[in-house]
């Protein structure tokens, strides 16, 4: 699977899954919320740490998700199918 940072316009047509792992020291739930905004052409399913966050099919408008409750200390992996 390509890392998100490595995706280019040369990605072949069809279904792809992109993953990015990142590390945080400690989720600080007292400082507000952590959010992700996403859209895709044509559809997507968004996962964080193996849990489905949401899905969409409107490439013209992004959707905002609160991911605060899903973040953990240490490694976290976001995936988009």
N, C-alpha and C positions, 0 to 999 in steps of 0.2 A: 504494500500500500504506500502511495506517496505521502510524504509529510505535507501539511497544508502550505508551508513556506515554499515548497518545491513545485507547486502546481503552476502550470503555464497554460497558455492558450492552445498548446499542442495536446492537451488531454483528449483522448479519443472519445467519440460519441458512445453513449451507452451508460449503463449504471456503474458508478464508481463509489468507493467508500474512502473518505479522507479522515485521518486521525492525527491528533496533536496531543502530546503529553506535556504537562507543565507541573511544576512543583511550587507549592506555597507552604510557608512556615506554619501558619495557623489561620484558619478562616476566622476573621474578626466580625462576628455577627452584630457587634454593637455599633459599627460604623456605617450602617445602611445595608443596602442589598447589592448583590453581584448580578449583573444582567448580561445577556447575550442577545444581539439582534441578528437575524438571519433571513435571507431569501435565496432562492435558487431557481434555475431554469432547467427543468420544469417543476420538479417536486423535490422534497427533502424530508428526511427523518433525522432529528437531532438527538444525540445521546450524550450523557455525561456520566462517566464512571459506570457504564453498562446499563444505566437507567434511561428509559425514553423520556425526553423532555417535551418534545412536541413534533409536529409535522405540518407541512404546508405545501401549497401548490400555486400561490400567487406570486410570480416573479417580479411583479411591478410594485409590490409593497412589502417591506420587511415586517417581521413579527418579533416582538420583544418578549423574552422569557426571563423570569427571575430564577436564577440557579443557586441562590444562597444556600438552601437546605441540602444541596447535593455535593457541595464542596467539602473536601476532607483535608486534614493535615497530610502533607507529603505529596505524592504523585496523584494527579487528576488527569483523566483522558477525555477529551471531547472528540466525538465522531459524528460524521455526517454521511448518510447514505443517500 
